[in-house]
Structures are given as C-alpha cells and as structure tokens.
C-alpha cells in the first residue's frame, strides 16, 4: 500500500476522534493513503498529491517531495499496526483511498478475520465505484462530492450516476465542503439530480483554523435549517489545529 507519512518513513496511522460527518466524536484509528485523482485548491492534505514536477495547483503554492511524503507497506504490516490500536473503528482517508481497492480489500479482510468487531469507514470523493473484495467489507461510505470552488472540472469531480448509486446504499452519507452561502445552490442541484436523501447530507464549512470555521458556521447553520441538511464541524481543527496525525 502507498501511504502518506507523518514524517519521512513513518506512515500516517493515528488514533483520534473522528472530526467530521456522521461519526464526528467517535474514537477511531485513521489510515491515510497517498495519491488522489482530484486536486482541490483548498485541500488540507496536499502532501498526498501535490508533488514536485506535477502541474497541479494549490492555493499555498507548496510542492512536495514524493519520496519523502510516501511510504510503501505490505498489507500484513499495515494490519498489524492497526490491530495494535485501541479503537476498532477504522477510518480510511487520503488522498483517495479507492485508488487502492485491491489492497484495501485485503486489509479489511485481514482485520475482520482477526476481530469481527472492526467497523470500517472510507472517505471518498465519490468519483470511483467501490468494487471487488473491499466493497462488501466497508461499513460506512463518507462521500464528499467536490463543488466548483474546489477548482476541479465538474466533468471530473461529479459523477451523477455514481452518486445516485451511493445514494441508494444505506451505508453512504454525503459531506459537502462549503466556502460561501451561494454554494448551497450547487448542493441542492446535486442532491436533486442524484436523488440523495437530505437526511444523509452534511454541510461543513471550509477552513483550517477555528476562527474561519466559526465565522462560516454562523451563516451555514441557518442554511442547514432552511434546506433540511445536517451540519458538520471540523472537530479536529478546534482540538489540534491543522496538523498531521490528528
């Protein structure tokens, strides 16, 4: 598996409270994969994809050394590290974890064979269909479709038929990153087009510091109430700031 790192050679595997979405506040162990098929200008983990020599754009302008920011590990080694954690809730994040479905399937199978109590969440941008061994072993899909302000072309970032497939699966919830009040119109359009139940939609303010999140929450709260959507904070930012391994 190709993983992101907290420091060169050290995979980004950590225990923390889930900071976002339907499971916010739950004790979890996180595994951050490297590489992504989308490239959001405000991404808070650009070290998973914005490598030197690529044409991708991020608002802070930083390019990362691929060899320093990734580590390759065998699935049994990853499983052993996860089994040493206390929580039995795994959050697969990235990057885009579904780029490594074969490895994820083997990892989920190994964990659940060792302890059926494992609950597996996967954070995905909703552009890749889960297939193979991984799909039935994932307990929760945290789908985060990217809006126009992400800087991704809609043809790449939004797959209405695939979002409709996720909408038809009770395991999936949907989290939209909101930068400005006018973003709600785009959310409404996507929700209607893909028949996503409003009760499974979470709106989350974009931001990597508490002041920005609180300022945006002030106008996002009434929008959630008016449109029947859930609100998601970014708990880990308030607790730890914008840092790796949290």
C-alpha positions as CSV (number, residue, x, y, z in Angstrom):
1,X,0.0,0.0,0.0
2,X,1.2,3.5,-0.7
3,X,0.6,5.6,2.4
4,X,1.1,9.2,3.4
5,X,3.5,9.9,6.2
6,X,3.7,12.0,9.4
7,X,7.5,12.2,8.9
8,X,9.7,10.5,6.3
9,X,9.3,6.8,6.5
10,X,6.6,6.9,9.2
11,X,3.1,6.0,7.9
12,X,0.2,8.3,8.9
13,X,-1.6,5.9,11.2
14,X,-3.0,7.5,14.3
15,X,-5.8,7.3,16.9
16,X,-8.1,10.3,17.2
17,X,-11.7,11.3,17.5
18,X,-13.4,11.4,14.1
19,X,-13.6,15.1,13.3
20,X,-16.2,15.3,10.6
21,X,-19.5,13.9,9.3
22,X,-21.9,11.4,10.7
23,X,-19.4,9.8,13.1
24,X,-17.9,13.0,14.5
25,X,-16.6,12.5,18.0
26,X,-16.2,8.7,17.8
27,X,-12.8,7.2,18.8
28,X,-11.2,5.9,15.6
29,X,-7.9,4.8,14.2
30,X,-7.0,6.6,10.9
31,X,-5.0,5.3,7.9
32,X,-4.1,8.0,5.4
33,X,-3.4,6.7,1.9
34,X,-1.4,8.7,-0.6
35,X,-2.4,9.9,-4.1
36,X,-5.7,11.4,-5.3
37,X,-7.5,11.7,-8.6
38,X,-8.8,15.1,-7.8
39,X,-6.8,18.2,-6.8
40,X,-8.8,20.7,-4.7
41,X,-7.2,24.1,-4.4
42,X,-8.1,24.3,-0.6
43,X,-7.2,20.7,0.2
44,X,-5.8,20.3,3.7
45,X,-3.7,17.3,2.8
46,X,-1.9,18.4,-0.4
47,X,1.1,16.4,0.6
48,X,-0.8,13.3,-0.6
49,X,-0.9,14.5,-4.3
50,X,0.8,17.9,-5.0
51,X,4.2,16.6,-5.8
52,X,7.1,18.3,-7.4
53,X,7.0,18.1,-11.2
54,X,3.2,17.9,-11.4
55,X,1.0,20.5,-13.0
56,X,-1.5,20.6,-10.1
57,X,-2.4,23.9,-8.4
58,X,-2.9,24.5,-4.7
59,X,-3.6,27.9,-3.1
60,X,-0.5,27.8,-0.9
61,X,1.8,27.1,-3.8
62,X,3.8,24.4,-2.0
63,X,5.1,21.4,-3.9
64,X,6.1,18.2,-2.0
65,X,8.8,15.7,-2.5
66,X,7.1,12.4,-3.4
67,X,9.8,10.2,-2.0
68,X,9.7,12.0,1.4
69,X,5.9,12.1,1.6
70,X,5.1,8.5,0.8
71,X,5.9,5.1,2.2
72,X,5.1,1.7,0.7
73,X,4.0,-1.1,3.1
74,X,2.7,-4.6,2.8
75,X,-0.8,-5.2,3.9
76,X,0.1,-7.6,6.7
77,X,2.4,-4.9,8.2
78,X,-0.4,-2.3,8.0
79,X,-2.9,-4.6,9.6
80,X,-0.5,-5.4,12.5
81,X,-0.1,-1.7,13.2
82,X,-3.9,-1.2,13.1
83,X,-4.5,-4.2,15.4
84,X,-2.3,-2.6,18.0
85,X,-4.7,0.4,18.2
86,X,-7.4,0.6,20.8
87,X,-10.4,1.7,18.7
88,X,-12.0,-0.9,16.5
89,X,-13.3,1.9,14.1
90,X,-11.0,2.3,11.1
91,X,-11.3,5.5,9.0
92,X,-9.6,5.1,5.6
93,X,-8.8,8.6,4.3
94,X,-6.5,10.2,1.9
95,X,-5.9,11.2,-0.7
96,X,-8.4,9.0,-2.3
97,X,-8.4,5.5,-0.7
98,X,-10.4,3.9,-3.5
99,X,-7.4,4.2,-5.8
100,X,-6.0,1.2,-3.9
101,X,-9.0,-1.1,-3.8
102,X,-7.2,-4.4,-4.0
103,X,-5.0,-3.6,-1.1
104,X,-7.9,-2.1,0.9
105,X,-9.9,-5.3,0.3
106,X,-7.1,-7.5,1.6
107,X,-6.6,-5.1,4.6
108,X,-10.3,-5.1,5.6
109,X,-10.5,-8.9,5.2
110,X,-7.5,-9.4,7.5
111,X,-8.8,-7.1,10.2
112,X,-12.3,-8.5,10.2
113,X,-10.9,-12.1,10.3
114,X,-8.8,-11.2,13.3
115,X,-11.7,-9.3,15.1
116,X,-15.2,-9.1,13.7
117,X,-15.8,-6.0,15.8
118,X,-13.9,-3.8,13.3
119,X,-16.1,-1.1,11.7
120,X,-14.6,0.4,8.6
121,X,-15.4,3.9,7.3
122,X,-13.9,5.1,4.0
123,X,-13.7,8.8,3.0
124,X,-14.1,9.1,-0.8
125,X,-14.7,11.9,-3.2
126,X,-17.5,9.9,-4.9
127,X,-15.9,9.5,-8.4
128,X,-14.8,5.9,-8.1
129,X,-17.1,2.9,-7.7
130,X,-16.2,0.5,-4.9
131,X,-15.5,-3.0,-6.3
132,X,-14.0,-6.3,-5.5
133,X,-13.3,-7.6,-2.0
134,X,-13.3,-4.2,-0.4
135,X,-16.9,-3.2,-1.3
136,X,-18.9,-5.6,1.0
137,X,-16.4,-5.2,3.9
138,X,-16.9,-1.4,4.1
139,X,-19.4,-0.5,6.8
140,X,-19.7,3.2,6.0
141,X,-19.0,5.4,3.0
142,X,-18.3,9.1,3.8
143,X,-18.8,10.5,0.3
144,X,-17.6,14.1,-0.3
145,X,-18.5,15.4,-3.8
146,X,-16.4,18.4,-4.7
147,X,-18.1,21.7,-5.7
148,X,-16.9,24.2,-8.3
149,X,-14.9,26.2,-5.7
150,X,-12.6,23.2,-5.3
151,X,-11.1,24.1,-8.7
152,X,-11.8,20.7,-10.2
153,X,-13.7,20.5,-13.5
154,X,-17.3,19.3,-13.0
155,X,-16.8,16.5,-15.5
156,X,-14.1,15.1,-13.4
157,X,-15.4,15.8,-9.9
158,X,-19.1,15.0,-10.2
159,X,-20.4,11.6,-11.5
160,X,-24.3,11.8,-11.1
161,X,-24.9,8.1,-11.8
162,X,-22.3,7.0,-9.3
163,X,-23.6,9.5,-6.7
164,X,-27.0,8.0,-7.3
165,X,-25.6,4.5,-6.7
166,X,-24.1,5.7,-3.4
167,X,-27.5,7.4,-2.5
168,X,-29.2,4.0,-3.0
169,X,-26.8,2.4,-0.4
170,X,-27.8,3.0,3.2
171,X,-24.1,2.9,4.2
172,X,-23.4,6.2,2.5
173,X,-23.6,9.7,3.9
174,X,-22.7,12.8,1.9
175,X,-20.5,15.7,3.1
176,X,-20.2,18.9,1.1
177,X,-17.4,21.5,1.8
178,X,-19.0,25.0,1.8
179,X,-17.0,28.1,1.3
180,X,-19.7,30.7,0.7
181,X,-23.5,30.9,1.1
182,X,-24.1,30.7,-2.7
183,X,-22.6,27.1,-2.7
184,X,-25.9,25.9,-1.4
185,X,-27.5,26.2,-4.8
186,X,-24.9,23.7,-6.2
187,X,-25.5,21.3,-3.4
188,X,-29.3,21.4,-4.0
189,X,-28.8,20.7,-7.7
190,X,-26.5,17.7,-7.0
191,X,-28.9,16.3,-4.3
192,X,-31.9,16.6,-6.6
193,X,-30.0,15.1,-9.7
194,X,-28.7,12.1,-7.8
195,X,-31.8,11.6,-5.5
196,X,-29.7,11.9,-2.4
197,X,-31.8,11.9,0.8
198,X,-31.4,15.3,2.6
199,X,-31.3,13.5,5.9
200,X,-27.9,11.9,4.9
201,X,-26.4,15.2,3.7
202,X,-23.9,17.1,5.9
203,X,-22.7,20.7,5.1
204,X,-19.2,21.5,6.5
205,X,-17.5,24.9,6.5
206,X,-14.2,25.1,4.6
207,X,-11.3,26.2,6.8
208,X,-8.2,25.1,8.6
209,X,-8.5,27.3,11.7
210,X,-11.1,27.7,14.3
211,X,-11.8,31.4,13.6
212,X,-12.7,30.7,10.0
213,X,-14.8,27.7,10.8
214,X,-16.8,29.6,13.5
215,X,-17.3,32.6,11.2
216,X,-18.6,30.4,8.4
217,X,-20.7,28.3,10.8
218,X,-22.6,31.5,11.7
219,X,-24.2,31.7,8.2
220,X,-24.1,27.9,7.5
221,X,-26.3,27.0,10.4
222,X,-29.4,28.8,9.2
223,X,-28.8,27.4,5.7
224,X,-28.8,23.8,7.1
225,X,-32.0,24.5,8.9
226,X,-33.7,26.0,5.8
227,X,-32.7,23.2,3.5
228,X,-33.1,20.3,5.9
229,X,-29.4,19.3,5.8
230,X,-27.1,18.3,8.7
231,X,-24.3,20.5,9.9
232,X,-20.7,19.1,10.4
233,X,-18.0,20.9,12.2
234,X,-14.3,20.1,11.9
235,X,-13.7,18.9,15.5
236,X,-10.0,18.0,15.0
237,X,-9.2,21.6,13.9
238,X,-10.6,23.0,17.1
239,X,-8.7,20.4,19.2
240,X,-5.4,20.2,17.4
241,X,-5.1,22.8,14.6
242,X,-4.3,21.9,11.1
243,X,-1.6,19.3,11.8
244,X,-0.8,15.8,10.5
245,X,-1.7,12.8,12.6
246,X,-4.8,14.3,14.2
